[in-house]
């Protein structure tokens, strides 16, 4: 569902950039949907609104009454009456009641609905078009469902979670860190129990003697032979960025310095042909800086010198770049809004630079903060997210690009939709390995997943000792190394895990 269709945005210059954002779509990616059981599953959609607001087609209404049976046959409501706390913003910029209505949800309140015991996909829409200072935090069955904040021109935040109900009642509760929660609507769909991935390799994890020269997360990384170039990234818990380029000799564990970045310091795509390192797009500034760029740069490895290269056609945050058969492929990322995800795919032939970036077949599903890897001259694009900076909804999509046919082939989706493993995606030529990352509601994960290229199948390996995202990984024989990133227990560690595959 397109943003304009869901929100009903009228012509308004300030909000014109919202046209591609998705609200309450049926799924982030069709391949990520779990097939419902053969019997008719429980399904309910509720809009939270005052009685005087128009009804929303396809949705039941909740006016803030306490939990009880409704005339529509369902049983739902609040732990204490919220009648009188419902809002209707009859704003001429919007013609969708669902985006203009909400009920405030302070700490200590819960919303409940009677459901059969089982598994459910829960989606909520939160926000208020007149509110820009809020911290939306909401749990479903005690698990994080929403963790996001309004962003410039994007006042709504969405949440998506698969939960199991064991007591006959699905419960939404306010997370302790919430400020100004406003609940617009909810969709509940009964699904089959999620299938677990087959068990993969057993990995014995320990701490390596290799330590990063500094704390950093979301750095760019390129491996050239036995040297791993780690470039830029956030430091000091995302409050600062660095332009440092540190080079690790993966055989000796020794570090040296490269020439510092002249351009984007984080959120850029990076690739190398062995002679040069190329970076394109990215973000200047810390945290949620809106200073995106289309700039591209080239680093002469022998001369240790950066020079301006051929800029991307448009600004991109969190897109990825790979080299395939002498051509750079830049895919996805966020546009100048930093929120709206894109699926454009641009190719630059390094033997014909005068032609510049050429448009190729777009990715089937827009994404950002995804991973790209090349195996036997074939380009793979894995996972990612949409609505970066607000909802952070995760993708499970997995695609391979056929250059001769200029088309994408859909592969087995990720076992769990996730992102932020851009520099921690590895291959041994037979499988693709993803180390850690981020799942829905900005939850860090310790998962280590492997994709068998020949069998088109994912397996789950022994997890990292702690959950991390946005780190850097490399592989040497039967050992996997994972360094830096954002750690669930210790912030931005300098330590490195080493895992021996049994």
Helices and strands as residue ranges (DSSP letters): H 3-7, G 13-18, G 30-32, E 43-48, E 60-62, E 68-69, E 75-78, E 86-88, H 97-100, E 101-104, E 110-114, E 118-127, E 136-140, E 143-148, E 156-165, E 169-174, E 182-191, E 198-199, E 203-207, E 220-224, E 227-231, E 234-235, E 240-241, E 245-249, E 255-258, E 269-272, E 276-284, E 291-300, E 305-308, E 320-324, E 327-331, E 345-349, G 353-355, E 358-360, E 371-375, E 378-382, E 385-386, E 393-394, E 398-402, E 407-410, G 422-424, E 425-427, E 431-439, G 440-442, E 443-452, E 457-461, E 468-469, E 472-476, E 479-483, E 486-487, E 496-501
